[in-house]
Amino acid sequence: MDSLSLDRTLIIHPRVSVRPEPFGALLYHFGTRQLSFLKDRRLLDAVRACDGRRTVGEALAEAAVHATQVERYRGAIATLVESSMLVDAAESEVAA
């Protein structure tokens, strides 16, 4: 897995549904029919903050991710990018 740049600007793929749960959230991609579990509410907050305007670093800060935990959350977000749950904001028209 390549290291995800904190300067990247991401959005939730247009075909992904986010369902909050007490443990975190379920993400379902209607294009790939893939299901992902977010087992952390702070990760859900970071994913929701990926709105195409904020960088990954800003989204993590918005979600109040402590500096000692940034690498862990960056890895989780990178996994969501690999599974196309999150995509580059600049490519969002292509992803739809």
C-alpha positions in Angstrom: 0.0 0.0 0.0 1.4 3.4 -1.0 1.5 6.0 1.7 -1.5 8.3 1.5 -0.5 11.9 1.3 -2.1 14.1 4.0 -2.4 16.8 1.2 -4.8 14.8 -0.9 -8.4 16.0 -1.2 -10.9 13.1 -1.1 -14.7 12.6 -1.2 -16.9 9.7 -0.5 -17.6 8.0 -3.8 -20.9 9.1 -5.2 -22.1 5.5 -5.2 -21.2 4.8 -1.5 -23.9 4.9 1.2 -22.8 5.6 4.8 -24.9 4.2 7.6 -23.8 5.3 11.1 -23.9 2.6 13.7 -23.2 2.6 17.4 -19.8 1.0 16.7 -18.9 3.3 13.9 -20.5 2.9 10.5 -21.2 0.6 7.5 -20.2 1.8 4.1 -21.8 0.1 1.0 -20.5 0.7 -2.5 -23.4 0.2 -4.9 -21.0 -0.1 -7.9 -18.7 -2.8 -6.5 -21.2 -4.2 -4.0 -18.5 -4.1 -1.4 -19.2 -3.5 2.3 -16.8 -1.9 4.7 -17.0 -1.6 8.5 -15.7 1.5 10.2 -15.2 0.3 13.8 -14.5 3.8 15.2 -16.7 6.9 15.4 -13.7 9.2 15.0 -12.8 7.4 11.7 -16.4 8.0 10.6 -16.0 11.7 11.5 -12.8 11.9 9.4 -14.5 10.2 6.4 -17.4 12.6 6.6 -14.9 15.5 6.7 -13.5 14.3 3.4 -15.7 16.7 1.5 -13.6 17.7 -1.4 -12.6 20.9 0.2 -10.5 19.7 3.1 -7.3 17.7 2.7 -6.9 14.4 4.5 -4.8 16.1 7.1 -7.5 18.7 7.7 -10.2 16.0 7.8 -8.2 14.2 10.5 -7.8 17.4 12.5 -11.6 18.2 12.1 -12.3 14.7 13.5 -10.0 15.5 16.5 -7.5 12.7 15.7 -4.6 13.1 18.0 -1.1 13.6 16.4 0.0 10.2 17.9 -2.9 8.5 16.0 -2.6 10.1 12.6 -0.6 7.2 11.0 -3.2 4.7 12.2 -6.1 6.8 10.7 -4.2 7.6 7.6 -3.8 3.8 7.0 -7.5 3.3 7.5 -8.3 6.0 5.0 -5.8 4.6 2.5 -7.6 1.3 2.7 -10.9 3.0 1.9 -9.2 4.7 -1.1 -7.9 1.3 -2.3 -11.4 -0.1 -2.1 -12.9 3.0 -3.9 -15.0 4.0 -1.0 -13.1 7.3 -1.0 -11.9 8.9 -4.3 -9.9 12.0 -5.3 -12.2 15.0 -5.4 -10.7 16.0 -8.8 -11.7 12.6 -10.2 -15.2 12.5 -8.8 -17.0 13.2 -12.1 -15.2 10.2 -13.6 -16.1 8.0 -10.6 -19.8 8.6 -10.8 
